[in-house]
Amino acid sequence: AQSVAQPEDQVNVAEGNPLTVKCTYSVSGNPYLFWYVQYPNRGLQFLLKYITGDNLVKGSYGFEAEFNKSQTSFHLKKPSALVSDSALYFCALRAAGNKLTFGGGTRVLVKP
Amino acid sequence: NAGVTQTPKFRVLKTGQSMTLLCAQDMNHEYMYWYRQDPGMGLRLIHYSVGEGTTAKGEVPDGYNVSRLKKQNFLLGLESAAPSQTSVYFCASSLDRYEQYFGPGTRLTVT
């Protein structure tokens, strides 16, 4: 069975500071990994994905994520957080088949 | 290009009532999905479709039915609503098996 864990329910960061949102996964086989962001009362928006190749993946809005196979992690990062980055972030995993498994979400609060 | 749209945006049902949620996409995507979102549980897949005329069960299919008669539409039905089905429902579509595009959601309350 595949699973995704986001160990932090909430991350607080000051504007301009680096932002990291953690994600670990468990799967047999090669993982396809995704990050989505959800703003209040909106659907999820795709940020970035790792399919194969470079372990550092760059995505929308200045976000990037690092795939680490030995640590089974896919942490989301942004060098300098903005107040507008405050939202709910979801990590997701697809292994074989069509099923996408989501983590429980991490709420990010960026304070001015 | 509207992307993925969902109808209705809000609905309140009494226990035992039925309803259908409509999802439409104008991106010519093959894959469509229905999820429910509950606090602290992320999104859970209810049913999905890999093409017109096909449907398959996801993680939490009980109490729901779906149909994909046209490529652009994916309907989610609740035959006899229960309070446990109070949730926010999201539809998504994808061109391939990778990134999915989500609708704005339907907030359903069952009393």
gemmi code that builds the backbone of each chain (N, CA, C; Angstrom):
import gemmi

chains = {
    "A": [
        ("ALA", (0.847, -1.194, 0.000), (0.000, 0.000, 0.000), (0.882, 1.244, 0.000)),
        ("GLN", (0.409, 2.280, -0.659), (1.163, 3.517, -0.708), (0.601, 4.507, 0.285)),
        ("SER", (1.471, 5.380, 0.795), (1.011, 6.379, 1.756), (1.880, 7.618, 1.672)),
        ("VAL", (1.300, 8.722, 2.112), (1.993, 10.008, 2.134), (1.793, 10.618, 3.511)),
        ("ALA", (2.859, 11.162, 4.076), (2.758, 11.790, 5.386), (3.278, 13.222, 5.314)),
        ("GLN", (2.504, 14.124, 5.864), (2.952, 15.494, 6.048), (2.979, 15.707, 7.561)),
        ("PRO", (4.157, 15.670, 8.154), (4.256, 15.603, 9.620), (3.853, 16.871, 10.354)),
        ("GLU", (3.766, 17.985, 9.661), (3.424, 19.256, 10.313), (2.041, 19.708, 9.881)),
        ("ASP", (1.158, 19.936, 10.863), (-0.162, 20.465, 10.524), (-0.071, 21.919, 10.085)),
        ("GLN", (0.867, 22.654, 10.696), (0.996, 24.073, 10.372), (2.455, 24.471, 10.422)),
        ("VAL", (2.811, 25.370, 9.515), (4.151, 25.947, 9.480), (3.990, 27.466, 9.511)),
        ("ASN", (4.669, 28.099, 10.445), (4.655, 29.559, 10.540), (6.024, 30.089, 10.138)),
        ("VAL", (6.020, 31.116, 9.300), (7.281, 31.677, 8.841), (7.095, 33.171, 8.631)),
        ("ALA", (8.158, 33.930, 8.862), (8.113, 35.365, 8.626), (8.348, 35.648, 7.150)),
        ("GLU", (7.679, 36.671, 6.657), (7.855, 37.057, 5.257), (9.325, 37.315, 4.967)),
        ("GLY", (9.805, 36.790, 3.843), (11.201, 36.965, 3.461), (12.101, 35.838, 3.908)),
        ("ASN", (11.611, 35.034, 4.853), (12.395, 33.889, 5.318), (12.146, 32.673, 4.442)),
        ("PRO", (13.067, 31.693, 4.498), (12.850, 30.469, 3.710), (11.668, 29.668, 4.266)),
        ("LEU", (10.977, 29.015, 3.341), (9.822, 28.193, 3.700), (10.097, 26.754, 3.293)),
        ("THR", (9.843, 25.828, 4.202), (9.951, 24.400, 3.890), (8.706, 23.698, 4.398)),
        ("VAL", (8.100, 22.885, 3.539), (6.967, 22.057, 3.915), (7.375, 20.605, 3.664)),
        ("LYS", (7.270, 19.791, 4.702), (7.826, 18.439, 4.624), (6.815, 17.408, 4.118)),
        ("CYS", (7.364, 16.431, 3.397), (6.546, 15.327, 2.884), (7.402, 14.073, 2.824)),
        ("THR", (6.902, 12.982, 3.362), (7.554, 11.692, 3.196), (6.547, 10.720, 2.615)),
        ("TYR", (7.057, 9.690, 1.978), (6.153, 8.766, 1.296), (6.603, 7.327, 1.503)),
        ("SER", (5.688, 6.429, 1.217), (5.975, 5.004, 1.271), (5.301, 4.349, 0.078)),
        ("VAL", (6.084, 3.633, -0.723), (5.526, 2.995, -1.915), (6.477, 1.901, -2.381)),
        ("SER", (5.919, 0.876, -2.990), (6.776, -0.098, -3.663), (6.792, 0.286, -5.138)),
        ("GLY", (7.958, 0.357, -5.720), (8.045, 0.817, -7.094), (8.435, 2.284, -7.148)),
        ("ASN", (8.491, 2.811, -8.355), (8.902, 4.204, -8.540), (7.757, 5.154, -8.240)),
        ("PRO", (8.033, 6.184, -7.446), (6.981, 7.138, -7.114), (6.906, 8.282, -8.104)),
        ("TYR", (5.688, 8.729, -8.364), (5.476, 10.005, -9.027), (4.921, 10.927, -7.946)),
        ("LEU", (5.565, 12.065, -7.723), (5.232, 12.913, -6.583), (4.808, 14.296, -7.040)),
        ("PHE", (3.858, 14.861, -6.313), (3.258, 16.127, -6.697), (3.087, 17.017, -5.462)),
        ("TRP", (3.074, 18.326, -5.708), (2.649, 19.293, -4.713), (1.522, 20.135, -5.297)),
        ("TYR", (0.496, 20.323, -4.446), (-0.632, 21.177, -4.795), (-0.813, 22.210, -3.695)),
        ("VAL", (-1.404, 23.353, -4.063), (-1.724, 24.392, -3.091), (-3.226, 24.684, -3.160)),
        ("GLN", (-3.812, 24.941, -1.996), (-5.238, 25.272, -1.943), (-5.429, 26.572, -1.178)),
        ("TYR", (-5.972, 27.564, -1.854), (-6.327, 28.817, -1.196), (-7.752, 28.699, -0.663)),
        ("PRO", (-8.127, 29.519, 0.305), (-9.446, 29.401, 0.948), (-10.591, 29.354, -0.056)),
        ("ASN", (-11.478, 28.385, 0.132), (-12.682, 28.231, -0.690), (-12.366, 28.051, -2.173)),
        ("ARG", (-11.237, 27.466, -2.469), (-10.849, 27.201, -3.850), (-10.472, 25.733, -4.010)),
        ("GLY", (-10.392, 25.306, -5.264), (-9.887, 23.973, -5.549), (-8.368, 23.946, -5.460)),
        ("LEU", (-7.794, 22.767, -5.612), (-6.345, 22.627, -5.545), (-5.708, 23.075, -6.855)),
        ("GLN", (-4.545, 23.698, -6.720), (-3.784, 24.122, -7.891), (-2.459, 23.371, -7.925)),
        ("PHE", (-2.095, 22.858, -9.081), (-0.856, 22.123, -9.269), (0.344, 23.067, -9.147)),
        ("LEU", (1.351, 22.659, -8.364), (2.567, 23.449, -8.214), (3.747, 22.847, -8.980)),
        ("LEU", (3.991, 21.556, -8.765), (5.124, 20.909, -9.405), (5.006, 19.402, -9.268)),
        ("LYS", (5.861, 18.698, -10.022), (5.849, 17.239, -9.985), (7.256, 16.701, -10.161)),
        ("TYR", (7.456, 15.502, -9.617), (8.666, 14.730, -9.880), (8.232, 13.431, -10.536)),
        ("ILE", (8.767, 13.194, -11.743), (8.483, 11.939, -12.433), (9.774, 11.122, -12.511)),
        ("THR", (10.802, 11.737, -13.045), (12.104, 11.092, -13.143), (13.130, 12.181, -13.431)),
        ("GLY", (14.423, 11.838, -13.358), (15.441, 12.819, -13.722), (15.982, 13.575, -12.528)),
        ("ASP", (16.212, 14.877, -12.708), (16.801, 15.735, -11.675), (16.030, 15.650, -10.369)),
        ("ASN", (16.772, 15.525, -9.284), (16.116, 15.439, -7.983), (15.531, 16.773, -7.538)),
        ("LEU", (16.022, 17.877, -8.070), (15.493, 19.193, -7.723), (14.522, 19.620, -8.823)),
        ("VAL", (13.287, 19.824, -8.421), (12.242, 20.157, -9.381), (11.780, 21.589, -9.123)),
        ("LYS", (11.681, 22.380, -10.169), (11.199, 23.756, -10.023), (9.766, 23.846, -10.522)),
        ("GLY", (8.973, 24.659, -9.822), (7.568, 24.757, -10.177), (7.085, 26.193, -10.239)),
        ("SER", (5.781, 26.335, -10.033), (5.139, 27.648, -10.143), (5.426, 28.504, -8.919)),
        ("TYR", (5.326, 29.829, -9.093), (5.373, 30.815, -8.014), (6.668, 30.769, -7.208)),
        ("GLY", (7.778, 30.314, -7.815), (9.060, 30.286, -7.136), (9.291, 29.104, -6.229)),
        ("PHE", (8.374, 28.141, -6.231), (8.532, 26.948, -5.412), (9.419, 25.919, -6.093)),
        ("GLU", (10.082, 25.126, -5.282), (10.860, 23.997, -5.763), (10.744, 22.874, -4.744)),
        ("ALA", (11.098, 21.673, -5.180), (11.030, 20.532, -4.272), (12.191, 19.614, -4.571)),
        ("GLU", (12.664, 18.968, -3.521), (13.804, 18.064, -3.667), (13.372, 16.633, -3.388)),
        ("PHE", (13.576, 15.785, -4.364), (13.281, 14.357, -4.229), (14.496, 13.663, -3.625)),
        ("ASN", (14.296, 12.948, -2.534), (15.370, 12.218, -1.882), (14.924, 10.762, -1.717)),
        ("LYS", (15.461, 9.908, -2.576), (15.005, 8.512, -2.586), (15.413, 7.771, -1.317)),
        ("SER", (16.616, 8.025, -0.821), (17.086, 7.287, 0.356), (16.285, 7.654, 1.599)),
        ("GLN", (15.838, 8.890, 1.681), (15.024, 9.322, 2.816), (13.532, 9.284, 2.515)),
        ("THR", (13.173, 8.829, 1.350), (11.769, 8.794, 0.867), (11.058, 10.100, 1.205)),
        ("SER", (11.670, 11.198, 0.778), (11.089, 12.508, 1.066), (10.967, 13.336, -0.194)),
        ("PHE", (10.074, 14.314, -0.135), (9.849, 15.234, -1.256), (9.425, 16.564, -0.646)),
        ("HIS", (10.345, 17.263, -0.034), (10.037, 18.494, 0.680), (9.889, 19.667, -0.281)),
        ("LEU", (8.914, 20.498, -0.005), (8.642, 21.697, -0.800), (9.388, 22.873, -0.177)),
        ("LYS", (9.984, 23.707, -1.040), (10.789, 24.815, -0.520), (10.547, 26.084, -1.324)),
        ("LYS", (10.717, 27.199, -0.625), (10.720, 28.495, -1.305), (11.743, 29.358, -0.586)),
        ("PRO", (12.673, 29.950, -1.297), (13.768, 30.687, -0.648), (13.309, 31.895, 0.163)),
        ("SER", (12.257, 32.581, -0.300), (11.809, 33.790, 0.371), (10.281, 33.830, 0.337)),
        ("ALA", (9.662, 33.568, 1.472), (8.201, 33.434, 1.517), (7.504, 34.791, 1.432)),
        ("LEU", (6.323, 34.782, 0.814), (5.467, 35.959, 0.721), (4.205, 35.740, 1.541)),
        ("VAL", (3.600, 36.832, 1.991), (2.335, 36.713, 2.728), (1.300, 35.980, 1.881)),
        ("SER", (1.330, 36.206, 0.577), (0.382, 35.573, -0.339), (0.607, 34.068, -0.492)),
        ("ASP", (1.695, 33.539, 0.058), (1.929, 32.085, 0.040), (1.141, 31.373, 1.141)),
        ("SER", (0.493, 32.121, 2.006), (-0.311, 31.531, 3.074), (-1.454, 30.740, 2.451)),
        ("ALA", (-1.483, 29.451, 2.720), (-2.457, 28.555, 2.077), (-2.279, 27.166, 2.677)),
        ("LEU", (-3.049, 26.220, 2.143), (-2.952, 24.812, 2.540), (-2.214, 24.066, 1.436)),
        ("TYR", (-1.191, 23.328, 1.809), (-0.347, 22.638, 0.843), (-0.491, 21.131, 0.998)),
        ("PHE", (-0.645, 20.459, -0.147), (-0.804, 19.008, -0.164), (0.284, 18.357, -0.993)),
        ("CYS", (0.861, 17.323, -0.430), (1.768, 16.450, -1.154), (0.952, 15.254, -1.634)),
        ("ALA", (1.258, 14.742, -2.830), (0.501, 13.610, -3.356), (1.447, 12.647, -4.059)),
        ("LEU", (1.037, 11.390, -4.073), (1.866, 10.306, -4.608), (1.057, 9.462, -5.563)),
        ("ARG", (1.645, 9.161, -6.707), (1.036, 8.179, -7.607), (2.060, 7.091, -7.856)),
        ("ALA", (1.668, 5.869, -7.614), (2.526, 4.737, -7.975), (1.874, 4.058, -9.180)),
        ("ALA", (1.774, 2.756, -9.156), (1.154, 2.069, -10.290), (-0.337, 2.371, -10.313)),
        ("GLY", (-0.915, 2.355, -11.472), (-2.348, 2.578, -11.577), (-2.698, 4.053, -11.620)),
        ("ASN", (-3.938, 4.362, -11.425), (-4.411, 5.731, -11.550), (-4.664, 6.420, -10.221)),
        ("LYS", (-4.372, 5.758, -9.127), (-4.741, 6.311, -7.839), (-3.715, 7.330, -7.354)),
        ("LEU", (-4.213, 8.505, -6.974), (-3.377, 9.561, -6.401), (-3.683, 9.613, -4.914)),
        ("THR", (-2.654, 9.416, -4.088), (-2.827, 9.441, -2.640), (-2.310, 10.760, -2.096)),
        ("PHE", (-3.154, 11.450, -1.316), (-2.798, 12.755, -0.776), (-2.384, 12.643, 0.683)),
        ("GLY", (-1.458, 13.518, 1.076), (-1.179, 13.697, 2.485), (-2.299, 14.501, 3.134)),
        ("GLY", (-2.222, 14.660, 4.448), (-3.278, 15.336, 5.184), (-3.268, 16.854, 5.048)),
        ("GLY", (-2.212, 17.388, 4.450), (-2.137, 18.833, 4.247), (-1.352, 19.539, 5.336)),
        ("THR", (-0.688, 20.617, 4.964), (0.030, 21.478, 5.906), (-0.397, 22.915, 5.663)),
        ("ARG", (-0.861, 23.544, 6.718), (-1.269, 24.947, 6.587), (-0.043, 25.819, 6.779)),
        ("VAL", (0.199, 26.700, 5.830), (1.332, 27.632, 5.904), (0.802, 29.020, 6.215)),
        ("LEU", (1.378, 29.637, 7.224), (1.021, 31.005, 7.589), (2.282, 31.851, 7.507)),
        ("VAL", (2.275, 32.805, 6.604), (3.409, 33.706, 6.441), (3.030, 35.043, 7.063)),
        ("LYS", (3.782, 35.443, 8.060), (3.467, 36.682, 8.786), (4.304, 37.836, 8.259)),
        ("PRO", (3.662, 39.015, 8.143), (4.396, 40.177, 7.608), (5.529, 40.614, 8.536)),
    ],
    "B": [
        ("ASN", (-11.889, 29.506, -22.009), (-11.526, 28.202, -21.449), (-11.811, 28.190, -19.957)),
        ("ALA", (-12.929, 27.560, -19.556), (-13.364, 27.619, -18.161), (-12.614, 26.613, -17.291)),
        ("GLY", (-11.944, 25.612, -17.878), (-11.259, 24.604, -17.075), (-12.250, 23.578, -16.564)),
        ("VAL", (-12.224, 23.360, -15.240), (-13.132, 22.405, -14.606), (-14.171, 23.193, -13.812)),
        ("THR", (-15.439, 22.948, -14.087), (-16.519, 23.603, -13.366), (-17.366, 22.566, -12.646)),
        ("GLN", (-17.952, 22.977, -11.522), (-18.785, 22.090, -10.721), (-20.107, 22.776, -10.414)),
        ("THR", (-21.174, 21.979, -10.444), (-22.508, 22.476, -10.131), (-23.190, 21.497, -9.199)),
        ("PRO", (-23.838, 21.921, -8.087), (-23.880, 23.293, -7.582), (-22.643, 23.624, -6.738)),
        ("LYS", (-22.563, 24.818, -6.217), (-21.476, 25.205, -5.317), (-21.794, 24.821, -3.871)),
        ("PHE", (-23.039, 24.895, -3.506), (-23.473, 24.555, -2.148), (-24.773, 23.761, -2.234)),
        ("ARG", (-24.971, 22.859, -1.250), (-26.233, 22.143, -1.202), (-26.442, 21.629, 0.208)),
        ("VAL", (-27.684, 21.710, 0.658), (-28.063, 21.116, 1.937), (-29.118, 20.053, 1.655)),
        ("LEU", (-28.886, 18.860, 2.145), (-29.813, 17.737, 1.950), (-30.281, 17.213, 3.290)),
        ("LYS", (-31.461, 16.632, 3.290), (-31.895, 15.884, 4.471), (-31.481, 14.428, 4.281)),
        ("THR", (-31.279, 13.748, 5.398), (-30.931, 12.327, 5.354), (-31.933, 11.561, 4.510)),
        ("GLY", (-31.403, 10.747, 3.586), (-32.261, 9.939, 2.736), (-32.562, 10.555, 1.374)),
        ("GLN", (-32.320, 11.843, 1.221), (-32.561, 12.482, -0.071), (-31.453, 12.112, -1.049)),
        ("SER", (-31.738, 12.319, -2.320), (-30.747, 12.011, -3.351), (-30.360, 13.294, -4.083)),
        ("MET", (-29.195, 13.258, -4.699), (-28.793, 14.395, -5.521), (-27.677, 13.955, -6.467)),
        ("THR", (-27.448, 14.788, -7.476), (-26.377, 14.563, -8.439), (-25.516, 15.800, -8.525)),
        ("LEU", (-24.209, 15.585, -8.439), (-23.244, 16.663, -8.642), (-22.689, 16.543, -10.067)),
        ("LEU", (-22.620, 17.691, -10.733), (-22.147, 17.695, -12.111), (-20.761, 18.307, -12.194)),
        ("CYS", (-19.892, 17.650, -12.919), (-18.555, 18.167, -13.207), (-18.407, 18.257, -14.721)),
        ("ALA", (-17.897, 19.368, -15.194), (-17.673, 19.539, -16.628), (-16.273, 20.106, -16.848)),
        ("GLN", (-15.612, 19.599, -17.905), (-14.284, 20.119, -18.253), (-14.229, 20.359, -19.759)),
        ("ASP", (-13.548, 21.431, -20.130), (-13.474, 21.807, -21.542), (-12.047, 21.685, -22.081)),
        ("MET", (-11.246, 20.816, -21.476), (-9.843, 20.662, -21.863), (-9.605, 19.372, -22.646)),
        ("ASN", (-10.680, 18.666, -22.964), (-10.578, 17.419, -23.714), (-9.753, 16.351, -22.973)),
        ("HIS", (-9.835, 16.397, -21.645), (-9.081, 15.428, -20.845), (-9.757, 14.067, -20.850)),
        ("GLU", (-8.931, 13.022, -20.854), (-9.466, 11.663, -20.811), (-9.873, 11.258, -19.392)),
        ("TYR", (-9.058, 11.649, -18.412), (-9.250, 11.175, -17.048), (-10.059, 12.188, -16.239)),
        ("MET", (-11.004, 11.674, -15.459), (-11.753, 12.525, -14.540), (-11.911, 11.802, -13.212)),
        ("TYR", (-12.026, 12.607, -12.132), (-11.976, 12.061, -10.778), (-12.965, 12.806, -9.873)),
        ("TRP", (-13.478, 12.101, -8.892), (-14.235, 12.726, -7.810), (-13.539, 12.423, -6.487)),
        ("TYR", (-13.309, 13.497, -5.706), (-12.702, 13.383, -4.388), (-13.636, 13.991, -3.356)),
        ("ARG", (-13.440, 13.598, -2.107), (-14.039, 14.311, -1.005), (-12.920, 14.794, -0.090)),
        ("GLN", (-13.133, 15.967, 0.479), (-12.135, 16.559, 1.372), (-12.754, 16.756, 2.739)),
        ("ASP", (-12.147, 16.138, 3.727), (-12.587, 16.259, 5.113), (-11.418, 16.772, 5.935)),
        ("PRO", (-11.699, 17.545, 6.985), (-10.623, 18.162, 7.784), (-9.602, 17.141, 8.264)),
        ("GLY", (-8.320, 17.448, 8.043), (-7.235, 16.598, 8.527), (-7.023, 15.307, 7.765)),
        ("MET", (-7.839, 15.074, 6.718), (-7.717, 13.798, 6.000), (-7.299, 13.967, 4.553)),
        ("GLY", (-6.948, 15.153, 4.171), (-6.559, 15.363, 2.789), (-7.730, 15.099, 1.862)),
        ("LEU", (-7.425, 14.686, 0.664), (-8.461, 14.326, -0.307), (-8.472, 12.816, -0.464)),
        ("ARG", (-9.665, 12.271, -0.551), (-9.799, 10.838, -0.764), (-10.595, 10.596, -2.046)),
        ("LEU", (-10.091, 9.681, -2.835), (-10.682, 9.405, -4.145), (-11.949, 8.572, -3.990)),
        ("ILE", (-13.038, 9.039, -4.594), (-14.312, 8.316, -4.503), (-14.455, 7.372, -5.708)),
        ("HIS", (-14.479, 7.951, -6.888), (-14.535, 7.201, -8.143), (-13.727, 7.946, -9.177)),
        ("TYR", (-13.348, 7.260, -10.230), (-12.657, 7.940, -11.310), (-13.032, 7.298, -12.645)),
        ("SER", (-12.601, 7.959, -13.724), (-12.901, 7.471, -15.073), (-11.682, 7.688, -15.960)),
        ("VAL", (-11.354, 6.691, -16.743), (-10.193, 6.806, -17.648), (-10.621, 7.107, -19.071)),
        ("GLY", (-11.906, 7.324, -19.274), (-12.387, 7.683, -20.602), (-13.902, 7.611, -20.652)),
        ("GLU", (-14.459, 8.166, -21.718), (-15.914, 8.158, -21.884), (-16.457, 6.738, -21.767)),
        ("GLY", (-17.501, 6.598, -20.977), (-18.147, 5.305, -20.818), (-17.509, 4.384, -19.796)),
        ("THR", (-16.419, 4.825, -19.150), (-15.746, 3.981, -18.145), (-15.818, 4.629, -16.776)),
        ("THR", (-15.913, 3.800, -15.744), (-15.804, 4.281, -14.369), (-15.099, 3.214, -13.548)),
        ("ALA", (-14.514, 3.633, -12.428), (-13.833, 2.694, -11.538), (-13.908, 3.225, -10.116)),
        ("LYS", (-13.842, 2.292, -9.162), (-13.932, 2.664, -7.758), (-12.599, 3.189, -7.248)),
        ("GLY", (-12.699, 4.174, -6.359), (-11.512, 4.687, -5.702), (-11.398, 4.154, -4.301)),
        ("GLU", (-10.977, 5.017, -3.412), (-10.688, 4.644, -2.029), (-11.947, 4.529, -1.175)),
        ("VAL", (-12.933, 5.413, -1.412), (-14.136, 5.474, -0.577), (-15.391, 5.524, -1.438)),
        ("PRO", (-15.713, 4.459, -2.179), (-16.817, 4.512, -3.144), (-18.212, 4.259, -2.574)),
        ("ASP", (-18.290, 3.714, -1.352), (-19.589, 3.287, -0.836), (-20.539, 4.466, -0.651)),
        ("GLY", (-21.765, 4.297, -1.142), (-22.783, 5.336, -1.014), (-22.821, 6.304, -2.180)),
        ("TYR", (-21.927, 6.096, -3.154), (-21.844, 6.995, -4.310), (-21.911, 6.182, -5.602)),
        ("ASN", (-22.459, 6.798, -6.647), (-22.379, 6.216, -7.979), (-21.967, 7.314, -8.953)),
        ("VAL", (-21.405, 6.906, -10.081), (-20.921, 7.870, -11.061), (-21.305, 7.425, -12.463)),
        ("SER", (-21.279, 8.400, -13.376), (-21.475, 8.074, -14.786), (-20.683, 9.043, -15.635)),
        ("ARG", (-20.176, 8.511, -16.755), (-19.388, 9.329, -17.693), (-19.927, 9.026, -19.088)),
        ("LEU", (-21.095, 9.567, -19.380), (-21.739, 9.320, -20.680), (-21.112, 10.165, -21.781)),
        ("LYS", (-20.597, 11.334, -21.409), (-19.911, 12.192, -22.364), (-18.499, 12.460, -21.843)),
        ("LYS", (-17.560, 12.626, -22.717), (-16.164, 12.809, -22.321), (-15.994, 14.017, -21.404)),
        ("GLN", (-16.754, 15.061, -21.643), (-16.543, 16.293, -20.892), (-17.251, 16.337, -19.550)),
        ("ASN", (-18.137, 15.374, -19.275), (-18.931, 15.420, -18.042), (-18.711, 14.183, -17.179)),
        ("PHE", (-18.714, 14.403, -15.869), (-18.574, 13.290, -14.928), (-19.530, 13.570, -13.783)),
        ("LEU", (-20.534, 12.726, -13.614), (-21.588, 12.944, -12.638), (-21.353, 12.075, -11.404)),
        ("LEU", (-21.578, 12.664, -10.240), (-21.499, 11.934, -8.974), (-22.876, 11.941, -8.336)),
        ("GLY", (-23.388, 10.763, -8.045), (-24.712, 10.647, -7.457), (-24.686, 10.105, -6.041)),
        ("LEU", (-25.562, 10.665, -5.224), (-25.808, 10.136, -3.886), (-27.254, 9.668, -3.887)),
        ("GLU", (-27.474, 8.380, -3.745), (-28.836, 7.846, -3.844), (-29.632, 8.082, -2.570)),
        ("SER", (-28.988, 7.956, -1.419), (-29.652, 8.132, -0.133), (-28.648, 8.776, 0.818)),
        ("ALA", (-28.687, 10.097, 0.873), (-27.651, 10.828, 1.593), (-27.644, 10.519, 3.093)),
        ("ALA", (-26.429, 10.492, 3.652), (-26.239, 10.261, 5.083), (-25.384, 11.392, 5.656)),
        ("PRO", (-25.523, 11.691, 6.944), (-24.704, 12.762, 7.545), (-23.201, 12.558, 7.345)),
        ("SER", (-22.766, 11.291, 7.243), (-21.343, 11.017, 7.036), (-20.852, 11.486, 5.669)),
        ("GLN", (-21.781, 11.842, 4.792), (-21.408, 12.335, 3.471), (-21.303, 13.858, 3.428)),
        ("THR", (-21.488, 14.498, 4.568), (-21.212, 15.925, 4.670), (-19.727, 16.143, 4.416)),
        ("SER", (-19.414, 16.944, 3.409), (-18.025, 17.096, 3.003), (-17.943, 18.165, 1.921)),
        ("VAL", (-16.728, 18.434, 1.487), (-16.512, 19.241, 0.291), (-16.065, 18.298, -0.812)),
        ("TYR", (-16.751, 18.362, -1.937), (-16.482, 17.449, -3.041), (-15.760, 18.188, -4.160)),
        ("PHE", (-14.668, 17.593, -4.617), (-13.899, 18.172, -5.709), (-13.859, 17.214, -6.884)),
        ("CYS", (-14.038, 17.794, -8.042), (-13.840, 17.075, -9.286), (-12.497, 17.495, -9.859)),
        ("ALA", (-11.842, 16.599, -10.567), (-10.579, 16.916, -11.218), (-10.523, 16.202, -12.561)),
        ("SER", (-9.677, 16.717, -13.436), (-9.458, 16.037, -14.712), (-7.976, 16.094, -15.050)),
        ("SER", (-7.549, 15.188, -15.899), (-6.152, 15.186, -16.327), (-6.047, 14.629, -17.742)),
        ("LEU", (-5.052, 15.143, -18.452), (-4.817, 14.687, -19.819), (-4.181, 13.301, -19.807)),
        ("ASP", (-3.279, 13.113, -18.854), (-2.599, 11.835, -18.726), (-2.650, 11.437, -17.254)),
        ("ARG", (-1.709, 10.629, -16.828), (-1.776, 10.141, -15.450), (-0.995, 11.029, -14.494)),
        ("TYR", (-0.676, 12.233, -14.912), (0.133, 13.100, -14.079), (-0.692, 14.223, -13.476)),
        ("GLU", (-0.363, 15.474, -13.732), (-1.036, 16.530, -12.969), (-2.519, 16.615, -13.267)),
        ("GLN", (-3.259, 16.833, -12.175), (-4.708, 16.945, -12.266), (-5.119, 18.405, -12.077)),
        ("TYR", (-6.222, 18.759, -12.722), (-6.760, 20.108, -12.628), (-8.086, 20.031, -11.892)),
        ("PHE", (-8.217, 20.852, -10.856), (-9.353, 20.734, -9.955), (-10.400, 21.812, -10.191)),
        ("GLY", (-11.646, 21.437, -9.928), (-12.742, 22.380, -9.915), (-12.786, 23.128, -8.592)),
        ("PRO", (-13.708, 24.074, -8.441), (-13.774, 24.914, -7.240), (-14.418, 24.238, -6.037)),
        ("GLY", (-15.054, 23.106, -6.245), (-15.628, 22.369, -5.120), (-17.116, 22.597, -4.932)),
        ("THR", (-17.759, 21.601, -4.304), (-19.157, 21.676, -3.885), (-19.221, 21.359, -2.401)),
        ("ARG", (-19.776, 22.280, -1.639), (-19.904, 22.059, -0.189), (-21.277, 21.459, 0.078)),
        ("LEU", (-21.282, 20.220, 0.555), (-22.531, 19.493, 0.807), (-22.706, 19.265, 2.298)),
        ("THR", (-23.887, 19.625, 2.787), (-24.240, 19.354, 4.180), (-25.456, 18.450, 4.193)),
        ("VAL", (-25.372, 17.357, 4.939), (-26.500, 16.433, 5.087), (-26.952, 16.487, 6.539)),
        ("THR", (-28.219, 16.860, 6.727), (-28.725, 17.012, 8.111), (-29.615, 15.843, 8.509)),
    ],
}
model = gemmi.Model(1)
for chain_id, residues in chains.items():
    chain = gemmi.Chain(chain_id)
    for i, (resn, *xyz) in enumerate(residues, 1):
        res = gemmi.Residue()
        res.name, res.seqid = resn, gemmi.SeqId(i, " ")
        for name, pos in zip(("N", "CA", "C"), xyz):
            atom = gemmi.Atom()
            atom.name, atom.element = name, gemmi.Element(name[0])
            atom.pos, atom.b_iso = gemmi.Position(*pos), 0.0
            res.add_atom(atom)
        chain.add_residue(res)
    model.add_chain(chain)
structure = gemmi.Structure()
structure.add_model(model)
structure.setup_entities()
